[in-house]
């Protein structure tokens, strides 16, 4: 692995459809924004022969498949597939966004992959969000390796970064995170910096020089052997400690020299089992060079040490009616089970779905069943439809190369699945199945929008539907209380991309408006009101008088109507009319225009006319009576209060609790959790946490998560309530 062979032209090539799952490796690249993931993918594609020396694919496209938004914002915002071939193995490289707002794309990449490469910048180190993703991978036992980039940076130190990675990722066993290679430095420059020109293979004790742009192997000098031996011994001990051969450690400690082949095989097994995490170094090729530093070693690690799709258990599968279905892992002859991990819109070919096939074989022009369940709360209604599969292809830069089929374990792009959305399951039409969805982050940043013009209004609904079909981390809400269209996003960058895609892809211009929370009104105490609606100015008149009493009720009671009329003062047929008028007025509000709740309205008395009384007259009288009662009473403005849970590192607990208090929050308690984190429970007015998703990320350096749920409405402080009333009056 990495030391086994030199690179040779016959080992590389462009990737096509795989013929057997054993010849596929699905690898997701993970790391914070700016760590160098995309550059590394390009370097690997160059070394594998998928691109030419200028960094472009042979027929003119670029390696990275990003849309114009990414280029303008200089930020990767979506999952991207780059397949390459090395030593007869198809390697599907899944490049994920590093920015926290696009964690949904990252989760999709984790779902589609069988192993992960964590890309860490030598100049930036390991951030909190990368640690959290590492823990997610550890929870499911995903094999991992670490790649250190940016070694050319001033003060970059590979040994120190390896120590940092062992501390961050090693947990109770830092010796499970060890380098397979150490850097080979060239002469010091005028600034005292010695550039990394190659690598030292610790197992093979060979030098691999990349200074000419081609990997060249040589033997180390006598003066280099002691330093190599020290690092080599530690690596061997780390490998043997994870070996399935329990006699190996005793033999090694007894002085036996463990042969190279045994060490490599044990290393590969330990990596594939997810118990040993090698550290490598990589850098892009220089001008005119064919191979970037460490790229050969990395490709050999991926093809030799990372697991095949056979070793990836199929996620939970059931029938459409919920009965569990046992599916053999990666059975090419089994029932078709595939999953849409990404959906994109192409201006020329329409919707393109990136699909991971878990079982069976997918072929073009066949009819499949498309199932999507469990995301109705995000604007994705459950659906079961049959669709005809369009052309199958594999990405080659911005172009697509057609393939004849996609077997279990492979990734493929599918055209013209017009009803399929990200997260949907594809199965045989006569054997419809449903895969358990992967965990989607909850969007907690509201973005209220409205069409910019009448022409935009006509296209808005369709544009929003297509937008959320592509991105299940986005939730679309048509708020019936505030009459706003709200896109719930993961952060500001996520919101910016959504607006840009609406404009550039779907031709919809929207305006962002202030997000409103659902306020309510209630009576602070008892009050009485008289509604008199009398008009007798010729012709058929209107006559209705009613007297009511209003009293507050406990939270959550709604509006209760009670009839206490005696002696027929209000005829029986008109009592429902009074109630209808009262409820209609309650819906409109009695003070600031917000719905009235938690009151009991009692009809006490009234008067009617034998000719001029009517249903409409008593509805009007009921509404007038409620308004008069409100004019004589103190009205509380109620605001929604959310129950908030924040999971935060212990270092930031004080700052988070202080911030919650500043938002009029009430901390209900704290609870210690694993990994040096604390769970904080609090109740906070929703009006105070509109931007909490952004503020909490800044406050905790991206390491905290929070959830919110509606708790109740409660009275708003008088000064804030008065400000809201003034704003309402000004708006009207």
Secondary structure, DSSP 4 states (H G I P E B T S, - for coil): --SS----GGGEEE----SSGGGEEEEEEE--TTSSHHHHHHHHHHHTTSB-TTSBBTTS-BSS---HHHHHHTS--S-EEEEEEETTEEEEEEE---SGGGHHHHHHHHHH-SEEEEEEETTTB--HHHHHHHHHHHHTT-EEEEEEE-TTSTT--HHHHHHHHHHHH-TT-GGGEEESEEEEEEEE-TTS-EEEEEEEETTTTEEEE-TTSS-EEEEPPHHHHHHHHHHHHHHHHHHHHT-S-TTHHHHHHTT----HHHHHHHHHHHHHTTS-EEEEE-----TT-SS-TTHHHHHHHHHHHSPPGGGSPPPPEEETTS-B----TT-TTS--EEEEEEEEEETTTEEEEEEEEEESEEETT-EEEEEE-S-GGGT---EEEEEE---EEEEETTEEEE-SEEETT-EEEEE--TT--TT-EEEETTS-EEEPPPPPPPP-EEEEEEESSHHHHHHHHHHHHHHHHH-TT-EEEEETTTTEEEEEESSHHHHHHHHHHHHHTT---EEEE------EEEESS-EEEEEEEEE-SSSS-EEEEEEEEEEE--TT--EEEEE---TTSS-HHHHHHHHHHHHHHHHH-SSSSS-B-SEEEEEEEEE--TTT--HHHHHHHHHHHHHHHHHTS-EEEEEEEEEEEEEEEGGGHHHHHHHHHHTT-EEEEEEEETTTEEEEEEEEEGGG-TTHHHHHHHHTTT--EEEEEEEEEEEPPHHHHHHHHHHHHHH-
